[in-house]
Amino acid sequence: MRNALLIIALVAALGVPVAASAAPPPVICGTPCDGGGGGWTGCTQETVSDSSGIRWLAYYRHYLVVSYCKQNGIITSAGIVAHGCDWEGTALCSAGPAWLTGGGVGSSYATYTGHATYIGALGGVPFAGTSVVNLTILWG
């Protein structure tokens, strides 16, 4: 009788892991079910620039810097932190307007545009124009 109970206990103990492993694994739904954006979370800044000319003789650099934060891929704050021009030699540059052109807070992307004008002379030849920089905060 004791051997019979021992065998029954042994079979029962071995049967528990078999029954547990036979159950289907839990379904993981992920982003569509849990409501998360599944994107990047954190804060950073991006810079875009345009330049032309010959360094130290007649040269300009137009730049736009945007700082932003995202939570699960959605922009929670964003803004232009710097927009300006540097120049050297006989060139001059003046930053004009810069603005948000698409997306932004509450979206997963944003685009910004900045304008500047420049003028200079190189070897006695004048040059002038408009510089346009476009900055995109990507999806995700």
Order of alpha helices (4+ residues) and beta strands (2+ residues): alpha-alpha-beta-beta-beta-beta-beta-beta
